[in-house]
Amino acid sequence: MQIREFAFTRDLDSVLDLWSAAGSGIQLGRSDDPEEIRKKLARDPDLLLVAEDKGRLIGAVMGGFDGRRGIVYHLAVAAGERGKGIGRALMAELERRLQAKGCLKYYLLVTKDNPEAVEFYERQGWEVMDLILMGKVIG
């Protein structure tokens, strides 16, 4: 498996398909339209990462940094590839990149109907906050 930066033309359809198939934990909206993703890439091109194996995209994470705090927008791993450490590896690389930018803490949102995601993030050191808003001090 290789983790690399998202390449818009090469990866867009595969990432959107992955997020769409991820289940109720990822709720796609207007901000996930191709032009919105292009705007996101103009700001943080290094915080949208994909995992691929033998040329097949098997995971993706999209994060952001506003100069003060970071956020994880979406993390998904292909259903047949879950439990192999791919999500953990994507999150570790995103975290490393956020730290390099000077980020001290980052957040993510988890839907109430996704306890598996809450458990996954807790195993990575995240803490449940009010309304299932999660944060983690990284610096």
Beta strands, then each sheet from edge to edge (+ up, - down):
strand 1: 2-5
strand 2: 48-53
strand 3: 56-65
strand 4: 70-77
strand 5: 105-109
strand 6: 127-128
strand 7: 133-137
sheet 1: 1+ 2- 3+ 4- 5- 7+ 6-
end
